[in-house]
Amino acid sequence: MVMLATSLLNRVMVVEYSVAAAVPAALVAWHYAVQLTRPLWGHKSDQSRSRTPWIVGGMCILAFGSVLAVDATIWMAKPDLGAVILAIASFTMIGFGVGMSGTALLALLASRVTAERKPAAAAISWTMMIAGIVIAAGLSGAFLDPFSEPRLAIVTSIVVLVAFCLAMLALRNLEAKNPPIIQANGSEKTQSFPEALREIWQEKEARRFTFFVFISMLAYSMQDLIMEPFAGFLFEMTPGESTQLSSLQHSGILVGMLASGVGGSLYTKCFGQNLKLWIVIGCVGSAVMLGGLSFAATQGVSWPLKANVFGLGLANGIFAVAAVGAMLGLASKGRRSGEGARMGVWGASQAIAFGLGGLTGAVLVDQLRASTGQDATAFQIVFSIEALLFVAAALVATGTTLIRPSGEQKEGLTA
């Protein structure tokens, strides 16, 4: 559902209706800003007997917001203030829905999955998310041609309905059949929201991990809006070829996620949990691949771009799943703050980074192209900045304790 708002409707506004690109960009950024409420939703789910109602409620808000976003987009065919107001309201609902359902779902995983299985759980959940995006994008794109407003409304409504129904089926009896892991600290999560935030921020590990999430996701998202222009300007790829390049990168991400999930679980059984190792491998690998893209800017078509982009996706997938696995483990370490509040803090950090990352990357490329007059130099500088951010993220991760000795029975990750 989120794909419809951030990708499909973005394109329809700009291409079919000639809306200024800044409008959908601002709406997408706003839906990330709204997700600063994630810690609150997580804390509320901590105080509830069940997290399922929060997941279902968030999905309902997300579904309704997605349908309204389509209506607002169609309305924008004729310039009208009402269309803008409806678009803002719909993207607000999308942000609330994603924050509420996503945070509660991650908290459910953190509280119901044993430490040994958390890397695999992270890999499965993120792989399903990517697969859902790919399938929804592919099918909706196929049925939208030839484009018309009724067709847009029908196709997007079907996508929303199918996604919502699948989510409800997946949630059926899920929480009831999987009791929570007993926490070692044994304390009830009864503190107020301000107290929970204060406790989380006072913990060195939680605070440092928040910085890691922000830096790594900032580096991860900076490439979102510049990869295809990079391929077009410097490698003379057609729109179809650059789209295939993006698909190749996502294929690498899927392979990396599976490798990190399976490899992380096998490594844990043999040597104990060391998600820091996988995070550093993914971050350093991403930095190396981005360094390759920076060098490619000076080499042009002679550079093996497809292999480089696949390698970047592979490294991104490894680090992303390891980071989520670490997040699931650290979420269970609170003295009194529950998994929901802690997942919410890291989710909010990720949302801020995603909102800033894509915009920053695009703006930097535009400004550097204008000031230097050289496309290669502009992309080279931005890719180098991304590589340095991944190196910084790896350094921050090395100072975070994400290791649990083999055979230790305590749930979660030890400090």
C-alpha positions in Angstrom: 0.0 0.0 0.0 2.8 2.4 0.8 4.3 1.7 -2.6 1.2 3.2 -4.2 1.6 6.5 -2.4 5.4 6.9 -2.6 6.0 5.6 -6.1 3.0 5.1 -8.3 1.0 8.2 -7.3 4.2 10.2 -7.3 4.7 9.4 -11.0 1.0 10.0 -11.9 1.1 13.5 -10.3 4.2 14.6 -12.1 3.9 12.9 -15.5 0.2 12.5 -16.2 -1.0 15.7 -14.4 2.1 17.9 -14.7 2.1 18.7 -11.0 5.3 20.2 -9.7 7.7 17.4 -8.5 8.1 19.3 -5.2 4.4 18.5 -4.3 4.6 14.7 -4.2 8.1 14.9 -2.7 6.8 17.1 0.1 3.9 14.7 0.7 6.2 11.7 0.9 8.5 13.7 3.3 5.4 14.5 5.4 4.4 10.9 5.7 7.8 10.2 7.1 7.6 13.2 9.5 4.2 11.8 10.8 6.0 8.6 11.7 7.7 10.5 14.6 4.7 9.3 16.5 6.0 5.7 16.3 7.4 5.7 19.9 3.9 6.7 21.2 2.1 3.9 19.2 4.7 1.4 20.5 4.3 2.5 24.1 0.5 2.2 23.7 0.9 -1.3 22.4 3.1 -2.1 25.4 0.3 -1.1 27.7 -2.2 -3.3 25.9 -2.9 -7.0 26.5 -2.6 -7.6 22.8 -0.6 -6.0 20.0 -2.9 -7.3 17.3 -5.5 -4.6 17.6 -2.8 -2.0 17.0 -1.6 -3.8 13.9 -5.1 -4.1 12.6 -6.0 -0.5 13.4 -2.9 0.7 11.7 -3.7 -1.3 8.6 -7.2 0.1 8.5 -5.9 3.7 8.7 -3.3 2.9 6.1 -5.8 1.3 3.7 -8.3 4.2 4.0 -5.5 6.8 3.6 -4.2 5.0 0.5 -7.6 5.1 -1.1 -8.0 8.8 -0.2 -4.6 9.5 -1.7 -5.7 8.1 -5.0 -8.8 10.3 -4.9 -6.6 13.3 -4.1 -4.3 12.5 -7.0 -7.2 12.3 -9.5 -8.6 15.5 -8.1 -5.2 17.2 -8.9 -5.9 16.9 -12.6 -7.6 20.2 -12.1 -5.7 22.7 -9.8 -7.8 22.9 -6.6 -6.9 23.7 -3.0 -9.3 21.0 -1.9 -7.1 18.4 -3.7 -4.0 19.5 -1.8 -5.9 19.5 1.5 -7.2 15.9 0.8 -3.7 14.8 -0.2 -2.1 16.1 3.0 -4.9 14.4 5.1 -4.4 11.1 3.2 -0.6 11.1 3.5 -1.1 11.9 7.2 -3.2 8.8 7.6 -0.7 6.8 5.7 2.1 7.9 8.0 0.0 7.2 11.1 -1.1 3.8 9.7 2.5 2.7 8.8 3.8 3.9 12.2 1.1 2.2 14.3 1.0 -1.1 12.5 4.7 -1.4 11.7 5.9 -0.6 15.2 3.4 -3.0 16.9 4.4 -5.7 14.4 8.1 -5.4 15.1 7.4 -5.3 18.9 5.4 -8.5 18.5 8.4 -10.1 16.7 10.8 -8.8 19.4 8.7 -10.3 22.2 7.7 -13.6 20.7 10.8 -14.8 18.8 13.8 -16.4 20.6 17.2 -14.7 20.1 18.6 -17.6 17.9 15.8 -17.1 15.4 15.7 -13.3 15.3 18.1 -13.0 12.3 15.9 -15.4 10.4 12.7 -13.6 11.5 14.2 -10.3 10.3 15.2 -11.8 7.0 11.7 -13.4 6.4 9.8 -10.3 7.3 11.9 -7.9 5.3 12.1 -10.3 2.3 8.3 -10.5 2.3 8.1 -6.7 2.4 10.4 -6.4 -0.6 8.6 -9.2 -2.4 5.2 -7.5 -1.8 6.5 -4.2 -3.2 7.9 -5.9 -6.3 4.7 -7.9 -6.9 2.3 -5.0 -6.3 4.4 -2.7 -8.5 4.6 -5.2 -11.3 0.9 -6.2 -11.4 -0.4 -2.7 -10.8 1.9 -1.3 -13.6 0.7 -4.0 -16.0 -3.0 -3.4 -15.4 -2.7 0.4 -15.5 -2.0 0.6 -19.2 -3.6 2.2 -21.0 -3.8 4.9 -18.3 -7.2 6.3 -17.3 -8.6 7.7 -14.1 -11.2 4.9 -13.6 -8.6 2.3 -14.2 -6.2 4.0 -11.7 -9.0 4.0 -9.1 -10.0 0.3 -9.7 -6.5 -1.1 -9.8 -5.3 0.7 -6.7 -8.4 -0.2 -4.8 -7.9 -3.9 -5.6 -4.3 -3.7 -4.5 -5.3 -2.1 -1.2 -8.1 -4.6 -0.6 -5.9 -7.7 -1.4 -3.0 -6.4 0.8 -5.4 -5.7 3.7 -7.1 -9.1 3.5 -3.7 -10.9 3.3 -2.5 -9.0 6.4 -5.7 -10.0 8.3 -5.3 -13.7 7.3 -1.6 -13.6 8.4 -2.6 -12.2 11.8 -5.3 -14.7 12.5 -4.5 -16.4 15.8 -0.9 -15.4 15.4 -0.5 -13.8 18.8 -2.6 -16.3 20.6 -0.5 -19.3 19.4 2.8 -17.7 20.2 3.1 -16.7 23.9 5.7 -14.0 24.8 9.2 -15.0 25.8 9.7 -14.6 29.5 11.9 -11.6 30.1 14.9 -12.0 32.4 14.2 -8.7 34.2 10.7 -9.9 35.0 9.4 -6.3 35.6 6.1 -5.0 34.3 6.1 -2.4 31.6 3.9 0.1 33.4 5.8 3.3 33.2 4.4 6.4 31.5 5.4 7.5 28.0 7.8 10.3 29.1 9.4 7.9 31.6 9.8 5.2 28.9 11.5 7.7 26.5 13.8 9.0 29.3 14.9 5.4 30.2 15.6 4.5 26.6 17.6 7.7 26.0 19.6 7.2 29.2 20.8 3.8 28.1 24.1 4.0 26.3 23.4 1.0 24.0 19.9 2.2 23.0 21.1 5.7 22.4 24.1 4.6 20.4 22.0 2.2 18.3 19.6 5.1 17.6 22.5 7.1 16.1 23.6 4.0 14.1 20.1 3.6 12.7 20.0 7.2 11.6 23.4 7.3 10.0 23.1 4.0 8.2 19.5 4.6 6.9 20.6 8.1 5.8 23.3 6.5 3.7 21.0 3.8 2.5 18.3 6.2 1.3 20.5 8.8 -0.3 20.8 6.7 -3.5 17.0 6.3 -3.9 16.4 9.2 -6.3 19.8 9.4 -8.0 20.6 5.9 -9.2 18.5 6.0 -12.3 19.6 9.5 -13.3 23.2 8.4 -12.8 22.7 5.5 -15.2 21.0 7.7 -17.7 23.4 10.6 -17.7 26.7 8.8 -17.5 25.9 5.4 -19.0 23.4 6.5 -21.6 20.8 4.0 -20.4 17.2 4.3 -21.6 14.4 4.6 -19.0 13.7 0.9 -19.5 17.3 -0.1 -19.0 17.7 2.0 -15.9 14.5 0.5 -14.4 16.0 -3.0 -15.0 19.1 -1.7 -13.2 16.9 -0.8 -10.2 15.3 -4.3 -10.4 18.8 -5.8 -10.4 19.7 -3.8 -7.2 16.5 -5.1 -5.5 17.5 -8.6 -6.5 20.8 -8.1 -4.8 19.0 -6.8 -1.7 16.8 -10.0 -1.6 19.9 -12.2 -1.9 21.7 -10.3 0.8 18.7 -10.5 3.1 18.5 -14.2 2.7 22.2 -14.6 3.2 22.3 -12.5 6.3 19.2 -14.3 7.8 20.3 -17.8 7.1 24.0 -17.2 7.7 23.3 -15.2 10.9 21.1 -18.0 12.3 23.7 -20.7 11.5 26.5 -18.6 12.9 24.5 -18.0 16.1 24.1 -21.8 16.6 27.8 -22.5 16.2 29.5 -19.4 17.7 26.9 -17.4 19.5 25.1 -14.3 18.3 27.3 -11.6 16.8 25.0 -9.4 14.7 27.7 -6.7 14.9 29.8 -8.8 12.6 27.1 -8.9 9.9 26.3 -5.2 10.3 29.9 -4.2 9.8 30.2 -6.6 6.8 27.1 -5.0 5.2 28.1 -1.4 6.0 31.7 -1.8 4.8 30.6 -3.8 1.7 28.1 -1.0 0.9 30.9 1.6 1.3 33.1 -0.4 -1.1 30.4 -0.7 -3.7 29.6 3.0 -3.4 33.3 3.7 -3.8 33.1 1.7 -7.0 30.2 3.8 -8.3 32.1 6.9 -7.5 35.0 5.6 -9.6 32.5 4.5 -12.3 31.5 8.1 -12.7 34.9 8.8 -14.2 35.0 5.6 -16.3 31.7 5.6 -18.0 30.4 2.7 -20.1 33.6 0.7 -19.6 32.7 0.1 -15.9 30.8 -3.1 -15.0 27.9 -1.1 -13.7 25.4 -4.0 -13.4 27.8 -6.1 -11.2 28.6 -3.1 -9.1 24.9 -2.3 -8.5 24.0 -5.9 -7.7 26.9 -5.9 -5.2 25.6 -2.7 -3.6 22.2 -4.4 -3.2 23.8 -7.5 -1.8 25.7 -5.5 0.9 22.6 -3.4 1.6 20.5 -6.5 2.2 23.1 -8.0 4.6 23.4 -4.9 6.7 19.6 -4.2 6.7 18.6 -7.6 8.0 21.4 -7.7 10.6 20.3 -4.3 11.8 16.7 -5.3 12.1 17.8 -8.5 13.9 19.8 -6.4 16.3 16.9 -4.1 16.8 14.6 -7.0 17.7 17.1 -8.2 20.3 17.8 -4.8 21.8 14.1 -4.1 22.1 13.8 -6.9 24.7 16.5 -5.4 27.0 14.5 -2.6 28.6 14.4 -2.5 32.4 10.8 -1.2 32.4 10.3 0.2 28.9 8.5 -2.3 26.6 9.5 -3.5 23.2 7.0 -1.2 21.5 8.4 2.0 22.9 12.0 1.0 22.0 11.1 -0.1 18.5 9.2 3.1 18.1 12.3 5.2 18.9 14.4 3.4 16.3 11.5 3.5 13.8 11.2 7.2 14.2 15.0 7.6 13.7 14.7 5.5 10.5 11.8 7.6 9.3 13.7 10.8 9.7 16.7 9.4 7.9 14.6 8.1 5.0 12.8 11.5 4.7 16.1 13.4 4.7 18.2 10.9 2.7 16.3 10.8 -0.6 15.8 14.6 -0.6 19.4 15.3 0.4 20.9 13.1 -2.3 18.7 14.6 -5.1 19.4 18.2 -4.0 23.1 17.6 -3.7 23.3 16.2 -7.2 21.3 19.1 -8.6 23.4 21.7 -6.8 26.7 20.1 -7.7 25.7 19.7 -11.4 24.8 23.4 -11.5 27.9 24.6 -9.8 30.5 22.3 -11.4 28.9 21.9 -14.8 30.0 18.2 -14.8 27.6 15.3 -14.2 30.4 12.9 -13.3 31.8 15.1 -10.6 28.4 15.7 -9.0 27.6 12.0 -8.8 31.1 11.1 -7.7 30.9 13.5 -4.7 27.5 12.3 -3.6 28.4 8.6 -3.8 31.6 9.3 -1.9 29.6 11.0 0.9 27.3 8.0 1.1 30.3 5.7 1.3 31.7 7.7 4.2 28.4 7.6 6.0 28.4 3.8 5.8 31.9 3.8 7.2 30.7 6.0 10.0 27.8 3.7 10.7 30.1 0.7 10.9 32.3 2.6 13.4 29.2 3.4 15.5 28.1 -0.2 15.4 31.4 -1.5 16.6 30.8 0.4 19.9 27.4 -1.2 20.4 27.2 -4.5 22.2 25.3 -6.9 19.9 27.0 -10.2 21.0 25.4 -13.1 22.9 27.6 -16.1 23.8 26.7 -19.5 22.3 24.5 -21.5 24.6 23.4 -18.7 26.7 19.7 -19.1 27.6 18.8 -15.5 28.5 16.4 -14.1 25.9 17.5 -11.1 23.9 21.0 -9.7 23.5 23.3 -9.1 26.4 24.8 -5.7 27.3 
